[in-house]
Structures are given as C-alpha cells and as structure tokens.
Amino acid sequence: MTREEKSIAIEDLTAKLAESNIFYIADTSGLNAETTSNLRRACFKAGIKLEVVKNTLLEKAMEASANEYGDLPSVLKGNSSIFISDTANAPAKIIKDFRKKSDKPLFKGAYINSEIYIGDNLLDSLVALKSKEEVIGEIIGLLQSPAKRIIAALLHNAEQKGEVAAE
C-alpha cells in the first residue's frame, strides 16, 4: 500500500467514524468462508457495515477524528474488524449469536455515544443495552400510563355523577 493509498484509507475511515456514534471492534480472524459470509449477511440484514481494517490505519483515523476514543486504540492488536451501526446493541447481538457456534468474533471494544467499552467480558452488558427506539417507546408508555389512569378516573367519576343526577 503506497503512502497515498494509506492517506486515502485513513481519510475514509475518519469520515466513517465521524458519521457514526456507534462502532464495535472485534477479531474475526480464523472464521471459515461460510461463517464469514453468514456474518456479513447477518450484519447487512441488521444495517451494520462490517469491514476488516488495518490497526495502524484505524488508530490514525481515531487520532484524526474530533471524537475522544480514550483507551480504545489499545485494543488494536492482531486482526481487527469494525462493525459500524446506528443501533447500540445490534453488533453485540450478532457477535453473541455467532459465538454460540464458535469462539469468534472476539469482542475487543466499542465506542457508543461517546462511551468506551473495552473487553470481551462486557459483551453481555452491551447486548442488554436498549436501542434509542426501545427507550423512546418505554418513555412514551410511561407518559401515557398516568394519562390513561387520569382519563379513566375522570370518566368513571363523570359516570357516577351522571348516575347520581339520573336518580
């Protein structure tokens, strides 16, 4: 890879990191062709961009980015793939699902909405993260619940008054 090609690759990675607030880094080495194809297909269906990256180029892209990645560059050893997503827990779910049949992909770290997660031991916690849509749905449900009770109480009260007036 020439210096110019490396520069272009770094710019491309920097742009991808800037566009997303959520990405995971995992080791996908050692997966056979069929498993790799299945992983790519699952990522595509979930709206996740999966790309094998060179550690040095990703590290330079992180340095060039306006975001603060803390200790995340420390996980850039061995083979690395980057999972770029709009949903915080989607890559974790896919990684966990594939780990039922294999020890890979091995979760290295993640950047989720300015938070840094490092270590395979956090995978279950990341699977449990709620997506933005799930959180909004829960908030709407919580907000509607008291309103429904108030309306029901008012209707019940009005019905009782109507019954009292009719008698």
C-alpha positions in Angstrom: 0.0 0.0 0.0 1.5 3.3 -1.0 1.6 6.3 1.2 -1.1 8.0 -0.9 -3.3 4.9 -0.6 -2.8 4.8 3.2 -3.7 8.5 3.4 -6.9 7.9 1.4 -7.8 4.9 3.6 -7.2 7.0 6.8 -9.4 9.8 5.4 -12.1 7.3 4.5 -12.0 5.7 8.0 -12.0 9.1 9.7 -15.2 10.0 7.7 -16.9 6.7 8.6 -16.1 7.3 12.3 -17.4 10.9 12.1 -20.7 9.7 10.6 -21.4 7.2 13.3 -21.7 7.4 17.1 -21.6 3.6 17.4 -18.9 1.1 16.3 -17.5 -2.1 17.6 -14.1 -3.6 17.1 -13.8 -7.4 17.0 -11.4 -10.1 15.9 -13.0 -12.1 13.1 -9.8 -14.0 12.1 -10.0 -17.7 11.8 -13.6 -17.8 10.6 -14.1 -20.1 7.6 -15.5 -18.7 4.3 -19.1 -19.9 5.0 -19.1 -18.4 8.6 -17.6 -15.1 7.3 -20.3 -15.0 4.6 -23.0 -15.6 7.2 -21.6 -12.9 9.4 -21.5 -10.4 6.6 -25.1 -11.4 5.6 -26.4 -11.0 9.2 -24.7 -7.6 9.5 -26.2 -6.5 6.2 -29.7 -7.5 7.4 -29.2 -5.6 10.7 -28.0 -2.5 8.9 -24.4 -2.9 10.2 -21.4 -2.1 8.0 -18.7 -4.7 8.6 -15.2 -4.0 7.4 -11.8 -5.6 8.0 -9.3 -2.8 8.9 -5.6 -2.3 9.4 -4.9 -1.5 13.0 -2.5 1.3 12.3 -4.9 3.0 9.8 -7.8 2.8 12.2 -5.6 4.2 15.0 -4.5 7.1 12.8 -8.2 7.7 11.9 -9.1 7.8 15.6 -6.3 10.3 16.2 -7.6 12.5 13.3 -11.2 12.3 14.5 -12.8 15.1 16.6 -14.1 12.4 18.9 -12.2 11.2 22.0 -11.6 7.4 22.0 -9.8 7.1 25.2 -8.0 3.7 25.6 -9.9 2.2 22.6 -6.8 2.2 20.4 -5.1 -0.1 22.9 -7.3 -3.0 21.6 -5.9 -2.7 18.1 -3.7 -5.7 18.1 -4.0 -8.8 15.9 -6.8 -8.9 13.3 -9.5 -6.3 13.6 -12.9 -5.8 12.0 -15.1 -2.8 12.6 -18.9 -3.0 12.9 -20.5 0.4 12.3 -24.1 0.6 13.3 -26.9 3.0 14.1 -28.2 0.8 16.9 -26.1 0.5 20.0 -26.7 -3.2 20.8 -27.1 -4.7 17.3 -23.4 -5.6 16.8 -23.3 -7.1 20.3 -26.3 -9.3 19.5 -24.7 -10.5 16.2 -21.4 -11.2 17.9 -23.1 -13.1 20.7 -25.2 -15.1 18.3 -22.2 -16.2 16.3 -20.3 -17.1 19.5 -22.9 -19.8 20.1 -21.2 -21.9 17.4 -17.6 -20.6 17.5 -15.3 -18.6 19.8 -15.1 -15.8 17.2 -15.8 -13.0 16.6 -14.0 -12.0 19.8 -15.2 -8.6 21.0 -12.4 -6.2 21.6 -14.0 -2.8 22.3 -16.7 -0.4 21.3 -17.5 3.3 21.0 -21.1 4.0 21.8 -22.3 7.6 22.0 -19.0 8.9 23.5 -18.7 6.0 25.9 -15.8 3.5 25.6 -16.3 -0.2 26.3 -13.2 -2.5 26.4 -13.1 -6.2 26.9 -14.9 -9.3 25.9 -16.4 -9.6 29.4 -18.7 -6.6 28.6 -20.4 -8.3 25.6 -23.5 -9.4 27.7 -23.9 -5.9 29.1 -23.8 -4.4 25.6 -26.4 -6.9 24.3 -28.7 -5.7 27.1 -28.3 -2.1 26.0 -31.6 -0.7 24.8 -31.8 0.9 21.4 -32.9 4.5 21.1 -36.3 3.4 19.7 -36.8 1.0 22.7 -36.0 3.8 25.2 -38.4 6.2 23.4 -41.1 3.5 23.4 -40.7 2.9 27.1 -40.8 6.7 27.8 -44.0 7.1 25.8 -45.5 4.1 27.5 -44.6 5.6 30.9 -46.0 9.0 30.0 -49.2 7.5 28.6 -49.9 5.3 31.6 -50.7 8.1 34.1 -52.7 10.0 31.5 -54.8 6.8 30.8 -55.4 6.4 34.5 -56.4 10.0 34.9 -58.8 9.8 31.9 -60.3 6.6 33.2 -60.8 8.1 36.7 -62.4 11.2 35.1 -64.7 9.1 33.0 -65.6 6.9 36.0 -66.2 10.0 38.1 -68.4 11.5 35.3 -70.4 8.3 35.0 -71.0 8.2 38.8 -72.2 11.8 38.7 -74.5 11.0 35.7 -75.9 8.1 37.7 -76.4 10.3 40.8 -78.2 13.0 38.7 -80.4 10.4 37.0 -81.7 9.1 40.3 
